[in-house]
Each structure stands twice: as C-alpha cells, then as structure tokens.
Amino acid sequence: MLFYLHQYVLDSVAGTTWEEPLSGLRVFRYISVRSIGAAFTALVLSWLLAPFVIEWLKALKFRQNYVDKAEEAGGMVRVIDKTGTPTMGGVLIVLSLDLSALIWAQWNSFVLLTLLSLIVLSALGFYDDYLKVTKQNNQGAKSNVKLWVQLILGMSVAGYLWMVPETKGLVADLMVPFFKYPVLENVAWLGAIITVVTIMGSSNAVNLTDGLDGLAIGCTIIVTIVFMIVTYVSGNIKFASYLQIPYVPGTGELTVFCAAMLGAAVGFLWYNCHPAEVFMGDTGSLALGGAFGIMAVLIHQPFILVIAGGVFVAEAVSVILQVGWYKYNMKRFGVDRRLFLRAPLHHHFEKLGWHESKVVTRFYILSGLCAGLALLTLKIR
C-alpha cells in the first residue's frame, strides 16, 4: 500500500514546488527499506495484538484441554502440564503477517498468490483446530480432507504458473541445487508434481514439527531468513547473474513478505517460548509451511527448501518411517516394532530423557546448519 501511495503522491506533485521536499519518499521504492518496515510492523503488531488474541481465545474456550497424541500414545509425563493452554495462536501470526505485507509490499502476482495460499491453508488449519477444541480430542479434521485441500491448492498454483507465459518455465523446467542450468526442460508434468509435493510436503512437515514450545516457530524464523536472502537475489538481475541462479522478475517483493513473516514469527515466539502461553496450532503451522513451499516454487528452486528446512524434513521422514515400519511388521510378523521411541523425531529425544528446552535448542542449531548449507548452494554451482 505504501508503495502505491508514495507513487501517487510523487506523481501528484511532479513539476510543482513540492516535488523536491517530498523527493525523500522515493526510499519506498527500495525493497530493503520496505522489508525492514515490514519486519518491524509485523513484530509490533504481534506484540500489540497478542494479549488481546490470547484473551479472546481463552474467552472462546479455544484451549487444549485434551492429551496430545504423543502423551496419549507414549504415556509421557511433562514437567509442566500443557492442558488449558490456548491454541489457534496461528491467527495472530497470519493476521500480523498479512497486514504488514499488504502495507509494505508491491501487490504483484507472486505476493498475492502467496498471501492467498497462506489464507487458504490457515483456514484449513483453523477448521482442524476448531474440531479439536470443540470435541476436546486430538483427532481434528480427517486426514483425507486436509490432503485434498492441499492437493487442490497445489494443483491450482501449478496450473496458474503454467498458463501464464512469464511463469511457465517455473513449472516446465527443473532446477536442482548446485547446478547452474535446468537439469530437465519442458517436463511440465514432472514440474507440476514437484510443485504439488513441495507445497503439500512443506505444509505438513512444519505441522508435524509443531509439538514442543517454540520448536516450529523458531525453526520457521531460521528458514525465513534463508528465504529473505534467496528471494532477494532471485529478484535482482545483477545478483542472479553473478550467482548464476534463476532470475525471476518480481520475486524480489517476496523478500518483503518474508520480512513480514520474520517479524510476525519473532513476535509470536515471545509468547510461544517455554513455557508457552499460546500454541500456534494447525492454523499457523499448515499456513507457514505452505508459504515456504509456494515461495520455493516461485523462485524456481523447490529443492532448496529440502536443505534449508532440513529439520522439518527429518520430522516428516521420521513419521513416515515409523508408520511404515510399524505397518510392515504388523502385517508380516504380527509384532509391534518401531524405529523410534516416539514420532515425530522431537518426541523420540524426549523419551530418551532430554528436557524439552534441550531438544528445542539443539534443533535450532541443526536448523541453522541446514540454513547455512542452503545458502551455500547459491555460490557452489
């Protein structure tokens, strides 16, 4: 909004005595300036709105008064009882993020597509959280409902990118980290599958990571910093040419979106760190994960998310392996065998006796290492 407002003001005073005094408004043309503004705006909005949102969720009785899946399955005993903590805190993240992005970003197709997808996945997560708190169990929406919504969203994004001539290559050509040029060209069917899998996988991976105080949102902050850098260089023809990465005009505005996400996430972490005053729930985790997936596709580097979000990937893979190994042994031998003491992976380490804060801190460190490796792919090609 400020981008268009400053343009309107400068165009209105062009050729008048006000042109020189108001020339300073041109700073709003710079992505760097607007990114800083977006981050601070989202952070302040989070801090200002959080007390009201938390009290609102308490008043609506949107609290987790049921035993979570890990405790129910494993008989885990926590130092601090988490029942009664308000959930659906993702509303705060999405609200702060959306408002800040709309204020500071240029509303091009990339930003609008990401914001729309964020809202869709947030609504899906809200529906899932709503069923959990109203029924007071950990089942929520049926898994096939969530998967169908994510599938339709992913197919819609792939279809839109394919139909627009300027973005057709994002789906048709396959880019892989450490390679300068597409490894495959004109493989739209494969690109569409990768687009769908990236969005669905990222959304669910962040959702699975959201199990300990501050874990998912802290790792989200680290991955967001990576995407701030990558979206900026991808949208800047000079940096993209120097680093020999795909140049995608317009994706620089996603840097402003990422900055808003960073501010909103930091603001939420203030209240979500141990012991958490509010949980993000699926309302936030599905939306944030989906946003990562969509941005990875839009900058034509879907596989960089696998590296940057290594912790998210590990969490998702641990669940897949756990379920697959369990079903195989039950079907083949009729015996309950598991690879991990509990899945997702963070609960495995809890069962080993690690304190919750130790698990979260060490996962932060691993996430930082993955982030560094992801940024390394920009130079090593």
HUBEL-V320842 format. One record per backbone hydrogen bond with DSSP energy under -0.5 kcal/mol. CO is the residue of the C=O (numbers start at 1). NH is the residue of the N-H. Records with the same first field share a line. If there is no record, write none. Layout:
CO: NH + NH
This chain:
1: 5
2: 6
3: 7
4: 8
5: 9
6: 10
7: 11
8: 12
9: 13
10: 14
13: 16
16: 19
17: 21
18: 22
20: 23
22: 25
23: 26
24: 27
25: 28
26: 29
27: 30
30: 34
31: 35
32: 36
33: 37
34: 38
35: 39
36: 40
37: 41
38: 42
39: 43
40: 44
41: 45
42: 46
43: 47
44: 48
45: 49
46: 50
47: 51
49: 53
50: 54
51: 55
52: 56
53: 57
54: 58
55: 59
56: 60
57: 62
58: 61
61: 63
62: 87
63: 65
64: 84 + 85
68: 72
69: 73
70: 74
71: 75
76: 78
82: 85
85: 64
86: 279
88: 91
89: 92 + 93
90: 94
91: 95
92: 96
93: 97
94: 98
95: 99
96: 100
97: 101
98: 102
99: 103
100: 104
101: 105
103: 2
106: 108
108: 112
109: 113
110: 114
111: 115
112: 116
113: 117
114: 118
115: 119
116: 120
117: 121
118: 122
119: 123
120: 124
121: 125
122: 126
123: 127
124: 128
125: 129 + 283
126: 130
127: 131
128: 132
129: 133
130: 134
131: 135
132: 136 + 137
142: 145 + 146
143: 147
144: 148
145: 149
146: 150
147: 151
148: 152
149: 153
150: 154
151: 155
152: 156
153: 157
154: 158
155: 159
156: 160
157: 161
158: 162
159: 163
160: 164
163: 165
164: 167 + 168
165: 168
167: 170 + 171
168: 171 + 172
169: 173
172: 187
173: 175
174: 183 + 184
176: 179
184: 174
187: 191
188: 192
189: 193
190: 194
191: 195
192: 196
193: 197
194: 198
195: 199
196: 200
197: 201
198: 202
199: 203
200: 204
201: 205
202: 206
203: 207
204: 208
205: 209
206: 210
209: 211 + 212
212: 215 + 216
214: 218
215: 219
216: 220
217: 221
218: 222
219: 223
220: 224
221: 225
222: 226
223: 227
224: 228
225: 229
226: 230
227: 231
228: 232
229: 233
230: 234
231: 235
233: 236
234: 248
235: 237
236: 240
237: 241
238: 242
239: 243
240: 244 + 245
246: 248
247: 249
248: 251
250: 253
251: 254
252: 255 + 256
253: 256 + 257
254: 258
255: 259
256: 260
257: 261
258: 262
259: 263
260: 264
261: 265
262: 266
263: 267
264: 268
265: 269
266: 270
268: 271 + 272
269: 273
271: 277 + 278
277: 86
279: 89
280: 90 + 284
281: 284 + 285
282: 286 + 287
284: 288
285: 289
286: 290
287: 291
288: 292
289: 293
290: 294
291: 295
292: 296
293: 297
294: 298
295: 299
296: 301
297: 300
301: 304
302: 305
303: 307
304: 308
305: 309
307: 310
309: 313
310: 314
311: 315
312: 316
313: 317
314: 318
315: 319
316: 320
317: 321
318: 322
319: 323
320: 324
321: 325
322: 326
323: 327
324: 328
325: 329
326: 330
327: 331
328: 332
329: 333 + 334 + 335
335: 337
344: 347 + 348
345: 348 + 349
346: 350
347: 351
348: 352
349: 354
350: 353
355: 358 + 359
356: 360
357: 361
358: 362
359: 363
360: 364
361: 365
362: 366
363: 367
364: 368
365: 369
366: 370
367: 371
368: 372
369: 373
370: 374
371: 375
372: 376
373: 377
374: 377
375: 378
376: 379 + 380
377: 178
379: 381
381: 180
